[in-house]
Amino acid sequence: MLLSKSQFFGNSLLSSNKIFYSLCLKRKFVSTNILCSGGLIQKKRKQLTRKYLLRYHGSEISSDNFSIDKFKSTHHHNMIRQQKQQKPKNIKYSKASTPVTKKTRGYIPAKFKLLPIESDVKLHQKEVSSIKQKLSQELLKPKGESIKLDSLHLEYATFESMNLRSEVLEAVKQGPLKEVDPLQPTEIQALTIPEILKSEEQHILCAAETGSGKTLAYLLPIINKIKDQEMKAPSFSPILTDNKTVVLEDQLEKEAKTQALLKSPIRLLNRPRAIVLLPSRELVEQVLSVSKHICHFAKFRPIAITSHKNRQYVRKTLLMPTDLVVATPAGLLDYIKNKHVSLSETRYLVIDEADTMFCEGFHKDVTSIIKQIKVSNITQNNRPYQIIVVTATLPKTVNELLSNELPLMKRITSYSLHKSLPNLSHNFIDLKIFNYNKYEAIIQTLKAHSESASTMIFCNKRTTAEHLEKYLYSKNFPVIGLYGDIDDRTTKLESFRNQESHAKILVCTDIASRGIDTTFVNHVILFDFPTTIVDFLHRVGRTARAGKRGKATCFVTKKDRQLAERIKRNIRDKKVLS
């Protein structure tokens, strides 16, 4: 359609007015043009002079050196000042900070939060008064000769004072603690062993820092109870050979008694009296090794059950009287399902590494075993049974779960639980000084440390550990890797434990961070900073064990600073790492 002349003329005036208005703005003119529907009415334009601006805006700009730019900036600041004055005075404003969300490195989910746990077992009044006396004497001593509060009461505790059987005491002295001098129980052993021996039905939580001797804290009293049961059982008639009574001489009397105990009617096939559950086959082999050291003197039979063990060999072993089974939950349930193992005589259940066992992947299997033991003891005239839960860290959710599952459990905790180890020195390295090059940082750290010292390097992922192992191997470092589901894990761990020439350094993931005996490790390096404080405690706990000194070096990147600062602050203040 064609436009009429009046419409065409109006549109052209409108476009020309827009162009003229933009030119006026560039030359700092105020346009007072008013467009009406009937046409364009033009009024006189006024220039932006000092007199006009002062009258219109009420500005307080001095007449000297007046400019439009200075007026605009001053007017802008005045407007901001007026807005601040209009804000309520009662509201407190804080500086904007980065919100802590699930994507923040320092964010810790509730299930990983560590809390201080008060112990139900405390020192006797006599020991408390003696500690106070020693503390008063401590003030008079020169600096550098300090006595720690949490270790004072151990001067009064000995294995002989715990009512252990003679053969168990002999096993302690000649077995795993043979080279310990002086032979004294650790704090958690002195608190836990008497409590387990007291009752047959009191469930117990044993929580202490890594390397504090928790394995012996539950093995010794359980073995002691097993031997007590054998002594109370009906004795056998004298041993017969060719239908004639064997006359025992004085030298063979002790050996004959042990043989009679081994043939006690309380020791049955496929029916262990005690079970220890652990999350990995490396831990199973380690606890089995400690048990075998003790069984040479206390005379009982321990066996191991995992899904990787030779099934034919395990079945043959189960055809003999079995006293103690050390197993993974999945492996044990498999043998129970196939009726190779029965829980009808099981009266003692130990759940070691509870923070792992009650998490996803193990929780269903563990609860299933607990229910079966409960049912088997209820059906036998409500026979008493005992569950012992052992851990180095107790996150909030695991603590609540245990409170629901075992509400009357007695809690025994050490003074240093959830705290940094006293003999461990920490070094946090900000990778900014290495331009965030971790490989350069690891080379410098290993060179600065003694080459003869055993070192563990932790990574968060298997791929990272593989690349780091290859890189260090190319630089001629004696390094081996331990990660993932590989077949020779036990062999590699044994090579590192024996400190063979090619295995001075172990690059690993969290598979080697829990329960494994690494008292020989001098240095731990966190190549990747852990995502939770629980993992941090388990990793650095691989050194400074059993009273020895150790060193931990942590690489800190930008995203790790918030969590690292929190850990450093708690270590400095000697508080729970939470």
C-alpha positions in Angstrom: 0.0 0.0 0.0 1.1 3.5 -0.7 1.5 6.0 2.1 -0.4 9.3 2.0 1.6 12.5 1.8 0.8 13.5 5.4 1.9 10.1 6.7 5.1 10.2 4.7 5.9 13.7 5.9 5.3 12.8 9.5 7.6 9.8 9.4 10.4 11.8 7.8 10.1 14.4 10.5 10.2 11.8 13.2 13.4 10.2 11.8 15.1 13.6 11.3 14.1 14.5 14.9 15.9 11.4 16.3 19.1 12.3 14.4 19.0 15.9 15.6 18.4 14.7 19.2 21.5 12.5 19.2 23.6 15.3 17.8 22.4 17.6 20.5 23.4 15.1 23.2 26.9 14.9 21.8 27.2 18.7 22.0 25.8 18.7 25.5 22.5 20.4 24.6 19.1 19.6 26.3 16.5 19.0 23.7 13.0 20.1 24.7 11.3 18.8 21.5 7.9 17.4 22.0 6.3 15.0 19.5 2.6 15.2 19.1 0.3 13.2 17.0 -0.4 16.1 14.7 3.2 17.0 14.0 6.4 18.4 15.7 6.3 21.4 18.0 9.8 22.8 18.6 10.7 24.9 21.6 13.8 26.9 22.3 16.8 24.8 23.2 18.8 25.6 26.3 22.6 25.1 26.6 23.9 23.2 29.7 25.5 26.2 31.4 26.6 26.5 35.1 23.7 28.7 36.0 21.1 26.3 34.5 22.6 23.2 36.2 22.9 24.9 39.6 19.3 26.1 39.5 18.0 22.7 38.2 20.0 20.3 40.4 20.8 22.4 43.4 24.5 21.4 43.1 27.2 22.9 45.3 30.0 22.9 42.7 32.2 26.0 42.9 32.2 28.4 40.0 36.0 27.9 39.6 37.0 25.4 36.9 33.5 24.2 36.3 33.0 21.4 33.7 30.2 19.1 32.8 32.3 16.0 33.5 33.1 17.2 37.0 29.4 17.9 37.6 28.4 14.4 36.5 31.0 12.7 38.7 30.1 14.8 41.8 26.4 14.3 41.2 27.0 10.5 41.0 28.8 10.4 44.3 26.1 12.5 45.9 23.5 10.0 44.8 25.5 7.1 46.3 25.9 8.9 49.6 22.1 9.6 49.8 21.4 5.9 49.1 23.7 4.8 52.0 22.0 7.2 54.3 18.6 5.8 53.6 19.7 2.2 54.7 18.4 1.0 58.1 20.9 1.5 60.9 20.0 -1.6 62.9 21.1 -4.1 60.1 24.7 -5.4 60.3 26.3 -5.9 57.0 29.3 -8.3 56.5 31.7 -8.7 53.7 30.7 -10.9 50.9 32.3 -14.3 51.1 32.3 -17.4 48.9 29.3 -19.5 49.9 30.1 -23.0 51.2 28.2 -25.5 49.0 28.6 -29.1 48.0 31.0 -27.9 45.2 33.3 -26.1 47.6 36.4 -28.1 48.6 36.0 -27.2 52.3 32.4 -28.5 52.4 32.1 -31.5 54.7 28.9 -33.6 54.4 27.2 -34.4 57.7 28.1 -38.1 57.4 31.8 -37.2 57.4 31.8 -34.7 60.3 33.9 -35.8 63.3 32.7 -35.0 66.8 34.4 -35.4 70.2 33.1 -38.6 71.9 33.3 -38.9 75.7 34.5 -42.2 77.0 32.4 -44.2 79.4 35.5 -45.7 81.0 37.5 -43.2 83.0 40.4 -43.3 85.4 40.0 -44.4 89.0 40.1 -41.7 91.7 43.5 -42.9 93.0 45.0 -42.5 89.5 43.4 -39.0 89.1 44.9 -37.8 92.4 48.3 -39.1 91.5 48.1 -37.4 88.1 47.3 -34.1 89.9 50.3 -34.5 92.1 52.6 -35.2 89.1 51.1 -32.2 87.3 52.0 -30.0 90.3 55.5 -31.3 90.2 55.5 -30.7 86.4 55.3 -26.9 87.0 58.6 -27.0 88.8 60.4 -28.9 86.0 62.5 -27.0 83.4 61.0 -26.7 79.9 61.5 -29.6 77.6 60.9 -32.3 80.2 57.1 -32.5 79.9 54.8 -35.4 80.8 51.6 -35.8 78.8 48.4 -36.0 80.7 46.9 -38.8 78.6 49.9 -41.1 79.2 50.4 -40.6 83.0 47.9 -43.3 84.0 49.7 -45.9 81.9 52.5 -46.0 84.5 50.0 -47.9 86.7 48.8 -50.4 84.0 50.5 -53.7 83.2 49.4 -56.8 81.3 49.9 -58.8 84.5 47.3 -56.7 86.3 44.5 -57.4 83.8 43.6 -61.0 85.0 44.8 -62.6 81.7 45.6 -66.3 81.6 49.2 -67.4 81.9 49.4 -68.7 78.3 47.9 -65.5 77.0 50.5 -63.5 79.0 53.2 -65.7 77.5 51.9 -65.0 74.1 52.0 -61.3 74.7 55.7 -61.4 75.9 56.9 -63.9 73.2 54.6 -63.0 70.4 53.8 -59.7 68.6 55.2 -57.5 71.4 58.4 -59.5 71.9 60.7 -56.6 70.8 58.8 -53.9 72.8 60.7 -52.5 75.7 59.4 -51.7 78.2 56.4 -53.9 77.8 53.4 -51.8 78.8 49.9 -51.6 77.3 48.9 -48.6 75.3 46.1 -46.3 76.5 43.4 -48.0 74.6 44.6 -51.4 75.6 44.6 -50.5 79.2 41.1 -49.2 79.0 39.5 -51.8 76.7 40.9 -55.2 77.8 39.5 -55.2 81.4 36.1 -54.0 80.1 35.8 -56.8 77.5 36.8 -59.4 80.2 34.2 -58.1 82.7 31.0 -59.1 80.9 29.7 -61.6 78.4 26.9 -59.5 77.0 28.1 -55.9 77.2 28.6 -54.5 73.7 31.7 -52.2 73.4 32.9 -49.5 71.1 36.7 -49.2 71.0 37.7 -46.0 69.3 41.3 -44.7 69.2 43.8 -43.0 66.9 45.7 -45.0 64.2 48.6 -47.1 65.4 47.5 -47.3 69.0 47.3 -51.1 69.2 43.6 -51.7 68.8 44.1 -55.2 67.3 45.6 -56.6 70.5 43.1 -54.6 72.5 40.3 -56.9 71.2 42.2 -60.1 70.4 43.8 -60.7 73.8 40.5 -60.7 75.8 38.6 -62.7 73.3 41.3 -65.4 73.2 41.3 -65.3 77.0 37.6 -66.0 77.1 37.8 -68.8 74.6 40.4 -70.5 76.8 38.3 -70.0 79.9 35.4 -71.8 78.1 37.6 -74.7 77.3 38.7 -75.1 80.9 35.1 -75.0 82.2 33.9 -77.6 79.7 33.8 -81.3 80.7 37.3 -82.8 80.5 38.2 -85.9 78.4 39.3 -89.2 79.7 43.0 -90.0 79.6 44.4 -90.5 76.1 44.5 -94.1 75.0 47.0 -95.9 72.7 46.5 -99.5 71.7 43.6 -99.8 74.3 46.1 -99.0 77.1 46.3 -96.0 79.3 49.3 -93.8 78.6 51.3 -93.1 81.7 52.3 -89.4 81.5 55.7 -88.4 82.8 56.3 -85.0 84.3 58.0 -83.7 81.2 55.1 -84.6 79.0 52.4 -83.5 81.4 52.1 -80.0 80.0 51.9 -81.2 76.3 49.2 -83.8 77.2 47.1 -81.1 78.8 47.3 -79.0 75.7 46.3 -82.0 73.5 43.3 -82.6 75.8 42.2 -79.0 75.4 42.5 -79.2 71.6 40.1 -82.1 71.8 37.7 -80.3 74.0 34.0 -80.9 73.2 33.4 -77.2 73.0 35.6 -77.0 69.9 33.4 -78.1 66.9 33.8 -78.3 63.2 32.7 -75.4 61.0 31.5 -73.5 64.1 33.8 -70.7 65.1 33.3 -69.1 68.5 34.7 -65.7 67.5 34.6 -63.8 64.2 36.5 -60.7 63.2 35.2 -58.8 60.2 37.4 -56.5 58.1 36.9 -54.6 54.9 39.9 -55.8 52.8 41.8 -59.0 52.3 45.1 -57.2 53.2 43.7 -56.4 56.6 42.4 -60.0 57.0 45.9 -61.4 56.3 47.4 -58.9 58.8 45.1 -59.8 61.6 45.5 -63.5 60.8 49.3 -63.0 61.1 48.9 -61.4 64.6 46.6 -64.2 65.6 49.0 -66.9 64.6 51.8 -65.3 66.6 49.5 -65.6 69.7 48.2 -69.1 68.9 51.7 -70.7 69.1 51.5 -70.1 72.9 47.7 -70.0 73.6 46.9 -73.0 71.4 43.8 -72.1 69.3 43.1 -72.3 65.6 42.5 -69.1 63.6 41.7 -69.2 59.9 41.1 -66.6 57.2 38.1 -66.4 54.8 38.1 -64.1 51.8 36.6 -64.3 48.3 40.2 -64.5 46.8 41.4 -67.5 48.9 41.6 -71.0 47.5 38.1 -72.4 48.3 39.3 -76.0 48.4 42.0 -75.1 51.0 39.5 -73.1 53.1 37.0 -76.0 53.1 39.7 -78.4 54.3 40.6 -76.1 57.1 37.0 -75.8 58.2 36.8 -79.6 58.5 39.0 -79.2 61.6 38.0 -77.5 64.9 37.9 -73.8 64.3 38.1 -71.2 67.1 38.6 -67.8 65.3 37.6 -66.7 61.8 39.0 -63.6 60.3 37.0 -62.7 57.2 35.5 -60.1 54.9 31.7 -59.8 55.1 31.1 -60.9 51.5 33.4 -63.9 51.8 31.9 -65.1 55.1 28.3 -64.8 53.8 29.3 -66.8 50.8 30.5 -69.7 53.0 27.5 -69.4 55.3 25.2 -69.6 52.2 26.9 -72.8 51.0 26.7 -74.2 54.6 30.4 -74.5 55.0 30.3 -72.2 58.1 27.7 -72.1 60.9 27.2 -69.2 63.4 25.4 -71.4 65.9 28.4 -71.3 68.4 29.6 -67.7 67.6 29.5 -65.6 70.8 32.0 -62.9 70.0 31.8 -60.6 66.9 34.4 -57.9 66.2 33.7 -55.3 63.5 37.0 -53.6 62.8 37.3 -50.4 60.7 33.7 -49.6 61.6 33.6 -46.2 59.7 34.1 -48.3 56.5 32.0 -51.3 57.5 28.9 -49.3 58.2 29.0 -47.4 54.9 27.6 -48.3 51.5 29.0 -51.5 50.1 29.4 -53.3 53.5 26.5 -52.1 55.6 23.9 -54.7 54.3 26.4 -57.6 54.7 27.4 -56.6 58.2 23.9 -56.1 59.5 23.0 -59.5 58.0 25.8 -61.2 60.0 24.7 -59.3 63.2 21.1 -60.5 62.8 22.2 -64.1 62.3 24.3 -64.1 65.4 21.5 -62.5 67.4 19.0 -65.2 66.2 21.4 -68.1 66.9 22.0 -67.0 70.5 18.4 -66.2 71.2 17.3 -69.7 70.0 19.8 -71.2 72.5 18.0 -70.1 75.7 19.0 -66.4 75.2 22.7 -67.2 75.4 24.8 -64.0 76.0 26.9 -62.7 73.1 29.2 -59.7 72.7 29.7 -57.3 69.8 32.9 -55.2 69.7 33.1 -52.3 67.3 36.6 -50.9 66.5 37.4 -47.8 64.6 40.0 -44.9 64.3 37.4 -42.4 63.2 33.7 -42.2 64.0 31.7 -39.9 61.7 28.4 -38.5 62.8 26.2 -40.8 60.7 28.0 -44.0 61.8 27.8 -42.9 65.4 24.0 -42.4 65.1 23.6 -45.8 63.3 25.5 -47.6 66.1 23.3 -45.8 68.7 20.2 -47.3 66.9 21.7 -50.8 66.3 23.4 -51.2 69.7 21.8 -48.6 72.1 23.4 -50.0 75.3 26.9 -50.0 73.9 29.7 -48.9 76.2 32.0 -46.3 74.5 35.7 -46.5 75.2 37.7 -43.7 73.5 41.3 -42.5 73.7 42.4 -38.9 74.5 43.8 -38.3 71.0 40.7 -39.6 69.1 40.0 -37.4 66.0 43.1 -35.3 66.8 46.5 -35.1 65.2 49.0 -37.7 66.4 51.4 -36.2 69.0 54.6 -37.5 67.3 53.6 -36.4 63.8 55.0 -33.2 62.2 52.9 -31.6 59.4 54.1 -29.6 56.5 51.6 -27.9 54.2 53.1 -26.8 50.8 51.2 -24.3 48.8 51.8 -25.3 45.2 51.7 -21.6 44.1 55.5 -21.5 44.7 55.8 -24.3 42.1 53.4 -22.7 39.6 50.9 -25.5 40.6 53.2 -28.1 39.1 52.8 -31.2 41.3 55.4 -33.2 39.5 58.1 -30.7 40.1 57.0 -30.4 43.8 57.1 -34.2 44.4 60.7 -34.4 42.9 61.9 -31.5 45.2 60.2 -33.1 48.2 61.6 -36.5 47.7 65.1 -35.1 47.1 64.9 -33.0 50.3 63.9 -36.1 52.3 66.3 -38.9 53.2 66.4 -41.5 50.4 66.7 -44.4 52.9 63.5 -43.5 54.6 60.3 -45.3 53.6 57.7 -43.1 52.0 54.0 -43.4 51.1 52.5 -41.1 48.4 48.7 -40.9 48.3 46.6 -40.0 45.3 42.8 -39.6 45.0 42.4 -41.6 41.7 43.9 -44.7 40.3 44.8 -43.0 37.0 46.8 -40.3 38.9 48.6 -43.0 40.9 49.5 -44.9 37.7 50.9 -41.8 36.0 52.9 -40.8 39.1 54.4 -44.2 39.5 55.6 -44.2 35.8 57.0 -40.7 36.1 59.0 -41.4 39.3 60.2 -44.7 37.8 61.5 -42.8 34.8 63.4 -40.5 37.2 65.1 -43.6 38.8 63.2 -43.5 42.1 62.7 -47.0 43.8 58.9 -46.8 43.5 56.1 -49.4 43.3 52.3 -48.9 43.0 49.4 -50.2 45.1 46.0 -49.3 43.7 42.9 -50.8 42.2 41.9 -54.5 41.9 45.2 -56.0 41.0 46.3 -59.6 41.8 49.7 -58.9 43.3 48.6 -56.4 46.0 49.8 -58.7 48.8 53.2 -59.2 47.1 53.8 -55.5 46.6 52.8 -54.7 50.1 55.2 -57.3 51.4 58.0 -55.9 49.3 57.4 -52.4 50.6 57.1 -53.7 54.2 60.5 -55.5 53.9 61.9 -52.3 52.3 63.4 -54.1 49.3 65.8 -52.1 47.1 63.2 -51.5 44.4 60.3 -50.7 46.9 61.4 -47.8 49.1 58.5 -45.6 47.9 54.8 -46.7 47.6 52.4 -44.8 45.4 48.9 -45.7 46.4 45.3 -44.8 46.7 43.1 -45.0 49.9 43.2 -48.8 49.6 46.4 -48.6 51.7 45.2 -45.9 54.1 43.3 -48.1 56.6 44.4 -50.6 59.1 47.6 -51.8 57.4 50.6 -52.0 59.8 53.0 -49.4 58.6 55.1 -48.7 61.7 58.2 -48.6 59.5 56.9 -45.7 57.4 58.8 -42.4 58.1 57.2 -40.0 55.6 53.7 -39.6 54.1 53.1 -37.3 51.1 49.5 -36.3 50.1 50.1 -35.7 46.4 46.3 -35.1 46.1 44.7 -33.4 49.1 41.9 -35.6 50.5 38.3 -34.5 50.2 37.3 -35.2 53.8 39.0 -35.0 57.2 38.3 -38.7 57.7 40.5 -39.6 54.8 43.1 -37.1 56.0 43.4 -38.7 59.4 43.7 -42.2 57.9 46.4 -41.2 55.4 48.7 -39.3 57.7 48.1 -42.0 60.3 50.3 -44.4 58.3 53.3 -42.9 60.0 54.1 -41.9 63.6 52.6 -45.2 64.8 53.3 -47.1 68.1 55.0 -44.1 69.6 57.5 -43.5 66.7 58.0 -40.2 65.0 56.9 -39.4 61.5 56.4 -36.6 59.0 53.4 -35.7 56.7 53.7 -33.4 53.7 50.5 -32.1 52.1 50.3 -30.4 48.6 47.7 -27.6 48.7 46.1 -26.2 45.5 43.7 -23.3 45.2 40.6 -25.5 45.8 42.2 -27.2 48.8 43.1 -24.0 50.8 39.8 -23.7 52.7 40.0 -27.3 54.1 43.7 -27.1 54.6 43.5 -23.9 56.7 40.8 -25.5 58.9 43.0 -28.6 59.5 46.0 -26.4 60.3 44.0 -24.3 62.7 42.7 -27.4 64.6 46.2 -29.0 64.7 47.7 -25.8 66.1 44.9 -25.5 68.8 45.1 -29.3 69.5 41.4 -29.7 68.9 39.3 -32.3 67.1 39.8 -32.1 63.4 36.2 -31.2 62.4 
